[in-house]
Amino acid sequence: AMANVPANEMTLFLSRQAEIAFQANDFAKAERAFLRLQELNPNDQRIANNLAIVRARMGNSAGALQALQQAVQTAE
């Protein structure tokens, strides 16, 4: 059903979903939403930063570092 949703609307939907999941401490769901967001918006540094924060909260410091390094590469 989601296939026909325009990318910009999908981005809004996923951002909202990620935000709600994060506030509910459902970091696994938030991580999935941020990963999908990253696929849609590969050059958005905020998404990479948010992904890093979520992974850090999950205790995944290696994954957080990876997301931050991606954000740095994107910025260059």
C-alpha positions in Angstrom: 0.0 0.0 0.0 2.9 2.3 0.7 4.5 1.9 -2.8 2.5 4.8 -4.3 3.3 7.3 -1.6 5.5 10.1 -3.0 9.0 10.3 -1.5 8.4 13.6 0.3 5.3 12.3 2.0 7.0 9.0 2.9 9.8 11.1 4.5 7.3 13.0 6.6 5.5 9.7 7.6 8.8 8.0 8.5 10.1 11.0 10.4 7.0 11.1 12.5 7.1 7.3 13.1 10.8 7.5 14.1 10.0 10.4 16.5 7.1 8.6 18.2 9.1 5.4 18.5 12.1 7.2 19.9 9.9 9.0 22.5 8.4 5.6 23.4 12.0 4.2 23.9 11.2 1.8 21.0 14.7 2.2 19.6 14.6 -0.8 17.3 11.5 0.7 15.5 13.1 4.1 15.4 16.3 2.7 13.9 14.3 0.9 11.1 12.5 4.2 10.4 15.7 6.2 10.2 17.3 3.5 8.0 14.4 3.8 5.5 14.7 7.6 5.7 18.3 7.3 4.9 17.5 5.3 1.8 15.1 8.1 0.7 17.4 10.9 1.7 21.0 9.7 1.5 22.5 13.2 1.8 20.5 14.3 4.9 23.0 14.7 7.7 20.3 15.0 10.4 19.0 11.5 9.6 22.5 10.1 10.1 22.9 12.0 13.3 19.5 10.7 14.6 20.4 7.2 13.6 23.7 7.6 15.6 21.7 8.8 18.7 19.2 5.9 18.4 22.1 3.4 18.1 23.9 4.9 21.1 20.7 4.6 23.2 20.5 1.0 22.1 24.0 0.4 23.4 25.3 0.0 19.8 28.3 2.3 20.0 30.0 0.8 16.9 26.8 1.4 14.9 26.5 4.9 16.3 30.0 5.7 15.2 29.4 4.2 11.7 26.3 6.5 11.3 28.3 9.5 12.4 31.1 8.7 10.0 28.5 8.5 7.3 27.2 11.9 8.3 30.7 13.3 8.1 31.3 11.8 4.6 28.0 13.2 3.4 29.0 16.6 4.6 32.3 16.7 2.6 
